[in-house]
Amino acid sequence: NKSVETKKNKPQINVSRSEDKIEIKIKRESAKVDTVQKTPSKKPSLSESMKELSKSKELKAMFIMVFCYNTCIELTEVLWKGILRKTYSNKSAYMSYMAKFSQTVGFISLLLQISASAIIRKIGWRWSASLTPLVMCTLAVPFFVSVMLTNVGGSVRSVSLATALTIGTIQNIASKVTKYSLFDPCKEMAYIPLGPDAKTKGKAAVDVLGARLGRSMGSASQQVLVSFFGGGSILHCSPYLGTIYLLTVGYWMKAVRVLSRLFSETNETGDKKKN
């Protein structure tokens, strides 16, 4: 057997020849790879999130926006579902109606999300963020009035339950569609100029705590009203629910104006430093 060794810098090749076979062996130099161990990021605690929330005016305004949205959606959604259960007492009919409702929300949301970026560029962040409460309030007022005029329990109704259900369905569709297409993108855009702690600890307080407290506030308001004024039925509480709804939307709009002003001041300060 004859052995011929061919050496190169990288890699090294050894060739062995014999009458029956040719063996080629390739030797490579072992490379050392430095591995960096990444420590898993810890989720911020409730106290850390609340501390970060208390330090930032921007986070406070965003917290109010999320809180008010969830309070409003709780006030209308429970009332609407109460009418829906009265209209469709059959479980299969109720589930079929809810399935069509979800399909409609998904389809319209998809269409609006395609044009959401163009809307934000055209009318600006402030008016884009204000569209959700404005649309919700515009449709909520006739919904609460229609429920009040149904005169549930009486023999004569100025407005039928079917009419109130239709208005409530349109209102709930508009609430969810504008939330997914405009409210959520505007809220996420508001985090961009903030610091890293605000984007992690503050975001947890705004998105999680704000949503849960908003739902809890809406639910607690309904329970109190049903106990003291509704006679055991949520449908009799529409005037009071409407009043709370309007106050919440007003507080929501104020938070949008405050947040828009804060970001405008931040941008002006940044432009002055550049100049």
Secondary structure as UniProt FT lines:
FT   STRAND          2..6
FT   STRAND          12..17
FT   STRAND          22..27
FT   HELIX           46..55
FT   HELIX           57..87
FT   HELIX           91..149
FT   TURN            152..153
FT   HELIX           161..178
FT   HELIX           179..183
FT   HELIX           184..190
FT   TURN            191..193
FT   HELIX           196..197
FT   HELIX           198..202
FT   HELIX           203..204
FT   HELIX           205..209
FT   HELIX           210..228
FT   TURN            231..232
FT   HELIX           234..237
FT   HELIX           238..274
//
